[in-house]
């Protein structure tokens, strides 16, 4: 498991440091990217980022009898969308040999 989360702010800081843009411009670029990705997914388009992976919306079918795991109550769930991520080949290869150091200790 990751030691520390890598957040949106961390990405903005990295853009700032690597490009020389000011922080406001870096934040605006990040926000524009996220907004465009959301809009594409809402249009049911597949987002393909070569070397990283792809995002797409998959529709989950309705389930008239499902169980709330917290309360045990039987509920019905209507059909709904869910975002799915599929890692690209380069990303899969890059993380393949990462070892879980905690298991070794």
HELIX and SHEET records of a PDB file:
HELIX    1   1 UNK A    8  UNK A   19  1                                  12    
HELIX    2   2 UNK A   23  UNK A   42  1                                  20    
HELIX    3   3 UNK A   89  UNK A   95  1                                   7    
HELIX    4   4 UNK A  101  UNK A  104  1                                   4    
SHEET    1   A 3 UNK A  47  UNK A  49  0                                        
SHEET    2   A 3 UNK A  53  UNK A  60 -1                                        
SHEET    3   A 3 UNK A  80  UNK A  87 -1                                        
SHEET    1   B 2 UNK A  63  UNK A  67  0                                        
SHEET    2   B 2 UNK A  74  UNK A  77 -1                                        
END                                                                             
